[in-house]
């Protein structure tokens, strides 16, 4: 799976304090671009780790990419008004 600047811009970590970043979520998974994984850590079940390069990871990345494009298009439309 290739690196996507659009996805990282929308779903990448957000700075919450000096030197502290918070990972974002997508479809119930924490998105970690550094480790290239989707993660879910439910309290009552085993943790789920999905690599971007796995079949499920590629499917989630494709859906995430569409969502990122849609979100940026909305921002552009609001800016143009």
N, CA and C of each residue as an Amber inpcrd file, in Angstrom:
protein
   243
   0.8450000  -1.1790000   0.0000000   0.0000000   0.0000000   0.0000000
   0.8870000   1.2370000   0.0000000   0.5960000   2.1510000  -0.8680000
   1.3760000   3.3730000  -0.9890000   0.9680000   4.3790000   0.0900000
   1.7920000   5.3860000   0.2790000   1.5070000   6.4450000   1.2470000
   0.6140000   7.4930000   0.5960000  -0.4180000   7.9260000   1.3170000
  -1.3620000   8.9050000   0.7680000  -1.3630000  10.1600000   1.6460000
  -0.8710000  11.2580000   1.0770000  -0.8210000  12.5240000   1.8200000
  -2.2130000  13.0370000   2.1550000  -3.1830000  12.7740000   1.2810000
  -4.5550000  13.2410000   1.5270000  -5.1150000  12.5580000   2.7710000
  -4.9810000  11.2330000   2.8410000  -5.4850000  10.4940000   4.0080000
  -4.7630000  10.9120000   5.2810000  -3.4510000  11.0950000   5.1810000
  -2.6860000  11.4870000   6.3610000  -3.0670000  12.8880000   6.8300000
  -3.3840000  13.7660000   5.8860000  -3.7800000  15.1260000   6.2690000
  -5.1120000  15.1190000   7.0170000  -6.0540000  14.2810000   6.5700000
  -7.3850000  14.2540000   7.1740000  -7.4230000  13.3650000   8.4220000
  -6.8250000  12.1670000   8.3450000  -6.9400000  11.1970000   9.4350000
  -5.6360000  10.9740000  10.1960000  -4.6270000  11.7950000   9.9250000
  -3.3550000  11.6640000  10.6290000  -3.4450000  12.1980000  12.0440000
  -2.3820000  12.0100000  12.8270000  -2.3920000  12.4720000  14.2170000
  -2.5700000  13.9840000  14.3100000  -3.2890000  14.4120000  15.3400000
  -3.5410000  15.8370000  15.5800000  -2.8030000  16.2650000  16.8410000
  -2.1530000  17.4080000  16.7860000  -1.4430000  17.9360000  17.9510000
  -2.4620000  18.4030000  18.9850000  -2.3300000  17.9050000  20.2110000
  -3.2330000  18.3360000  21.2830000  -2.5100000  19.1400000  22.3530000
  -1.1810000  19.0700000  22.3590000  -0.3520000  19.8600000  23.2730000
   1.0530000  19.8830000  22.6730000   1.9210000  20.6610000  23.2790000
   3.2820000  20.7620000  22.7750000   3.9530000  19.3820000  22.7780000
   4.2510000  18.8750000  21.6010000   4.9250000  17.5780000  21.4820000
   4.0390000  16.3680000  21.7010000   2.7230000  16.5640000  21.8600000
   1.8010000  15.4540000  22.1050000   0.8020000  15.3790000  20.9530000
   0.7580000  14.2200000  20.3030000  -0.1720000  14.0010000  19.2060000
  -1.1910000  12.9360000  19.5830000  -2.4060000  13.0840000  19.0770000
  -3.4710000  12.1180000  19.3120000  -3.8180000  11.4550000  17.9810000
  -3.8060000  10.1110000  17.9780000  -4.1770000   9.3820000  16.7710000
  -5.6740000   9.5280000  16.5360000  -6.0620000   9.6170000  15.2740000
  -7.4630000   9.7780000  14.8900000  -8.1030000   8.4100000  14.6610000
  -9.4120000   8.3980000  14.5780000 -10.1270000   7.1480000  14.3400000
 -10.8760000   7.2120000  13.0130000 -11.1130000   6.0250000  12.4570000
 -11.9080000   5.8820000  11.2470000 -12.6410000   4.5470000  11.3200000
 -13.9610000   4.5770000  11.1560000 -14.8030000   3.3630000  11.2030000
 -14.5430000   2.5130000  12.4470000 -14.3110000   3.1650000  13.5660000
 -14.1120000   2.4450000  14.8180000 -12.6980000   1.9620000  15.0630000
 -11.7960000   2.2400000  14.1520000 -10.3930000   1.8380000  14.3030000
  -9.5280000   3.0630000  14.5270000  -8.5220000   2.9360000  15.3770000
  -7.5030000   3.9570000  15.5050000  -6.5750000   3.8070000  14.3030000
  -6.2480000   4.9160000  13.6650000  -5.4120000   4.8860000  12.4650000
  -3.9980000   5.3070000  12.8420000  -3.0280000   4.4120000  12.6050000
  -1.6290000   4.6980000  12.9110000  -0.8340000   4.6440000  11.6110000
  -0.5030000   5.8190000  11.0690000   0.2210000   5.8680000   9.8020000
   1.6840000   5.4910000   9.9780000   2.2350000   5.7000000  11.1530000
   3.6290000   5.3430000  11.3850000   3.8120000   3.8260000  11.3570000
   2.9280000   3.0850000  12.0320000   2.9960000   1.6210000  12.0210000
   2.2190000   1.0120000  10.8570000   1.4740000   1.8660000  10.1180000
   0.6820000   1.4410000   8.9660000  -0.3370000   0.3800000   9.3680000
  -1.1550000   0.7370000  10.3930000  -2.1500000  -0.1870000  10.9340000
  -3.4390000   0.5340000  11.3000000  -4.5210000  -0.2440000  11.2390000
  -5.7680000   0.1150000  11.8990000  -5.8030000  -0.7270000  13.1620000
  -6.2020000  -0.1210000  14.2780000  -6.2480000  -0.8600000  15.5490000
  -7.5690000  -0.6340000  16.2440000  -8.0500000  -1.6900000  16.8810000
  -9.2330000  -1.6010000  17.7240000  -8.9070000  -2.3190000  19.0210000
  -9.1570000  -1.6470000  20.1420000  -8.8510000  -2.2220000  21.4460000
 -10.1080000  -2.2410000  22.3080000 -11.0550000  -3.1310000  21.9880000
 -12.2880000  -3.1840000  22.7850000 -12.0020000  -3.7020000  24.1910000
 -12.7780000  -3.2360000  25.1470000 -12.5690000  -3.6470000  26.5410000
 -12.9280000  -5.1100000  26.7810000 -13.9370000  -5.6120000  26.0810000
 -14.4440000  -6.9460000  26.3580000 -14.0340000  -7.9920000  25.3140000
 -13.0670000  -7.6690000  24.4640000 -12.6300000  -8.6160000  23.4350000
 -11.1340000  -8.4360000  23.1850000 -10.6070000  -9.3190000  22.3760000
  -9.1880000  -9.2380000  22.0420000  -8.9250000  -8.0530000  21.1210000
  -7.7310000  -7.4750000  21.2120000  -7.3840000  -6.3670000  20.3190000
  -7.3470000  -6.8410000  18.8580000  -7.6390000  -5.9120000  17.9590000
  -7.6070000  -6.2010000  16.5190000  -6.5770000  -5.2710000  15.8830000
  -5.6410000  -5.8490000  15.1480000  -4.6280000  -5.0960000  14.4200000
  -4.7440000  -5.4670000  12.9460000  -4.9510000  -4.4770000  12.0970000
  -5.0950000  -4.7180000  10.6600000  -4.0290000  -3.9030000   9.9400000
  -3.0770000  -4.5770000   9.3240000  -2.0330000  -3.8960000   8.5580000
  -2.6230000  -3.2880000   7.2930000  -2.1160000  -2.1260000   6.9090000
  -2.5800000  -1.4800000   5.6870000  -2.4040000  -2.3950000   4.4690000
  -1.3660000  -3.2390000   4.4770000  -1.0560000  -4.0850000   3.3230000
  -1.8790000  -5.3650000   3.2530000  -2.6810000  -5.6590000   4.2830000
  -3.5410000  -6.8430000   4.2350000  -4.7640000  -6.5400000   3.3680000
  -5.4940000  -7.5840000   2.9840000  -6.6800000  -7.3880000   2.1450000
  -7.7040000  -6.4850000   2.8410000  -8.0070000  -6.7780000   4.1100000
  -8.9630000  -5.9430000   4.8570000  -8.4190000  -4.5240000   5.0180000
  -7.1010000  -4.4060000   5.2440000  -6.4770000  -3.0900000   5.3830000
  -6.5810000  -2.2720000   4.1100000  -6.3770000  -2.9190000   2.9590000
  -6.4960000  -2.2080000   1.6790000  -7.9370000  -1.7570000   1.4360000
  -8.8930000  -2.5860000   1.8390000 -10.2970000  -2.2000000   1.7000000
 -10.6190000  -1.0020000   2.5850000 -10.1570000  -1.0370000   3.8490000
 -10.3730000   0.0970000   4.7520000  -9.6730000   1.3540000   4.2520000
  -8.4710000   1.1930000   3.6970000  -7.7420000   2.3480000   3.1530000
  -8.5000000   2.9680000   1.9870000  -9.0930000   2.1400000   1.1300000
  -9.8550000   2.6630000  -0.0070000 -11.0700000   3.4590000   0.4750000
 -11.7790000   2.9320000   1.4650000 -12.9440000   3.6380000   2.0140000
 -12.4920000   4.9150000   2.7220000 -11.3830000   4.8350000   3.4540000
 -10.8560000   5.9990000   4.1540000 -10.4420000   7.0760000   3.1430000
  -9.8520000   6.6640000   2.0300000  -9.4320000   7.6200000   0.9990000
 -10.6490000   8.3590000   0.4280000 -11.7200000   7.6270000   0.1360000
 -12.9420000   8.2640000  -0.3640000 -13.4930000   9.2640000   0.6480000
 -13.4920000   8.8610000   1.9260000 -13.9880000   9.7570000   2.9840000
 -13.1090000  11.0010000   3.0950000 -11.7950000  10.8340000   2.9620000
 -10.8820000  11.9760000   3.0380000 -11.1240000  12.9350000   1.8790000
 -11.2960000  12.3980000   0.6710000 -11.5740000  13.2410000  -0.5010000
 -12.8810000  14.0010000  -0.3030000 -13.9160000  13.3040000   0.1590000
 -15.2140000  13.9560000   0.3890000 -15.1000000  15.0640000   1.4290000
 -14.3680000  14.8070000   2.4910000 -14.2080000  15.8070000   3.5500000
 -13.4640000  17.0330000   3.0240000 -12.4180000  16.8230000   2.2390000
 -11.6790000  17.9610000   1.6790000 -12.5180000  18.7200000   0.6600000
 -13.3100000  18.0060000  -0.1460000 -14.1850000  18.6850000  -1.1050000
 -15.2140000  19.5750000  -0.4000000 -15.7320000  19.1110000   0.7400000
 -16.6680000  19.9290000   1.5150000 -15.9830000  21.1900000   2.0200000
 -14.7440000  21.0560000   2.5010000 -14.0070000  22.2280000   2.9760000
 -13.7550000  23.2160000   1.8440000 -13.4360000  22.6910000   0.6690000
 -13.1950000  23.5700000  -0.4880000 -14.4850000  24.2820000  -0.8760000
 -15.5910000  23.5500000  -0.8810000 -16.8850000  24.1530000  -1.2370000
 -17.2640000  25.2410000  -0.2480000 -17.0300000  25.0100000   1.0460000
 -17.3370000  26.0210000   2.0600000 -16.4290000  27.2390000   1.9150000
 -15.1920000  26.9950000   1.5330000 -14.2290000  28.0870000   1.3600000
 -14.6020000  28.9530000   0.1590000 -15.1250000  28.3250000  -0.8950000
 -15.4580000  29.0380000  -2.1310000 -16.6840000  29.9110000  -1.9890000
 -17.4930000  29.6810000  -0.9840000 -18.7420000  30.4440000  -0.8340000
 -18.4760000  31.8450000  -0.3990000
